[in-house]
Amino acid sequence: MSAGAAQREAARGAGPGRPAGLRLPRLVAVALLVMAAGAAVPWAVRSQLVLTLMTQALIYAILAVAIGFLIRQNGLTSFGHAAFFGIAIYLLALNAKFGWMPAELAVLAAIALPALFAFVVGLIIVRLPALSFSMLTLAVAQSLYELMLRWRQLANGDDGMPVKLPSSLFGIDIEFFQSPDKMFVVCWVALVAVVALLSVVARSHFGVLTVAIRENEERARYIGYRTLLPRALVFALSAAVGGLAGALFALYNAFVTPGVLNWSLSGEALIMAVIGGAHAIWGPALGAVVFFLVKDAAGDLTEHWPAIIGALLIVVVVLRPDGLAGALARLRERMAGRAR
């Protein structure tokens, strides 16, 4: 794909409403409207159990969006994004244990540290073939998992450790972040903000360049672009979003076990991204919601619910490689065609 073709792809956007193609003021207006709509959900849904499930789904949706963004911009699949998710959680937990910095600064560091770590590692591994990249991300995450599992003096092993938070954070009572109805709004606003920000990045010159590099890195080099730094920066931005998801998880659950670093979490988030469709920035978030709904419904029927998720994944990959977001985009185009 040439740089011009990549720019046309970014300008078209990626689904219903095509948020990536909107001008910035309109994008901000749409994002604020969607945030306001989500804020009304707790008043419509009174069940605390349902709100808890939905809040967890939104946290994992942010992680899935991070993986989807990496796939969309770099064409690389991460099998170890749980590393960035877990680094953020353990940073908050260990900071509470050892008192390295104020809690507010620790929350910001929980987003920045995964990004910095990914950037440094990315300068090495984004040069590699896609399969090698995927395996190395898995290896890094599993190394961190084993470290936290076996270093009991530091993190209490598989017994886990509490994330002890102060009575207030950023001037807000800490109970606010651990209430399902209020935390749902926080996570919803965070998700919409992330999707809007990544949409702006995707349609910027930087985003168009990374798509061009994804399609033909040799040609991008030939016309004078350096390709290593943009690819590493995309990896770092994806890790920062994963770190944000981890920080929200820590604030809401106030407890952590090594499972947040395990390959199974990375695999689930990747499945969410594939089901939703990584071509659209918001697609993986849709996949996360569908994943949690199917998991909850199937879990009430059988303990073999992963088989149902697997069957859904196979159907999507075979029939709709661009995921549910692609199917919705195709449906929208058909409806628009009939209206014309």
C-alpha positions, 0 to 999 in steps of 0.5 A: 500500500502506498502512503496515499492509499494508507491516507485514504484508508485512514480518512475513510474511517472504520465503521458506523459513524466513522469516528476516525474520519470526523473533524476534531471538534465534531469528534469531541462533540460525539465523544462527549455525547457518548460519555453522557449517554453512558453516564445514564446507564447506572440509573437505568440498570439498578442491579449491582451484579449487572453493573459489576459485570459491565464495569469489568467488561469495560476495563477489559474492553480498554485492554482489548482496544490497546491490542486492536490498535497495535494490530491496526497500526503495526500489523503485529499481534501481541500475546503478552499485553497482560504484562502492561496490564499487570505492571500497572496493577503491581506498581500500585500495589507495591507502592502502597506497600513500600510508599515510594511515591504519592498515590496520585503520582503512582496512578500516573506512573502506572500508565507511563511505566508500561509505555516506557517499558514497551518503547525500550523493548519495542526498539528491539522486537518490532524489527522482528518477523510478526511471529517472533514478535508475538512469541517474545511478547508472550515470553516477557509477560510469562517472565513477569508472571513467574517473577511475581508468582515465585518472589513471595517476599515481594508480592506474596506469590499466588496468594495475592496482595491487597492494593491499599489505597488512601482514603481519597485519590485526586480529591475524590473519596476512594469508595467512589472508585469501588462502587459499581455504579460510579466506577462504571461511569469512570470506566465508560468515560475512560474507554470513550476518551481512549477510543477518541484519542486513538482515532485522532492518532490514527487519522493524523500524519503519524497514524497514516505513516504507521499504516503505510509502514505496516503495508510496505515497510521497505517502500516507506524506507525508500521514500525517506521515512524511518520506520523503527521509531514510529513502530516502537511508539505505536507499541508504547501507546498501546502499552499505555492504554493497557496500563490505564486498564490495569490502573482502573482494575486496581482501583476497582478491585483493590487486590491483585494476584499473578493471574493478571500477568498470565498468558490466559488474560492476554489470550482473552483480550486478543479474542475480544479484539478479533471478535470485535474487529481490529480494523475499527478502533472501537471494534475490540471494545464491542468484542469485549462486551460480547465476550462478557455477555456470552461468557456470563450467559454460557457460564450459567448453562455449562462449565464448558463455556470456553468451548462456546467462546471458541466456536464464536471465534471460529465463526467470526474468523471464517465468516467475518475476518473484520469482526463484528465492527466490519459486519456492522459497517457492511450493514450500514453501507447496505442500508445507506445504499437502499436509502439512496 
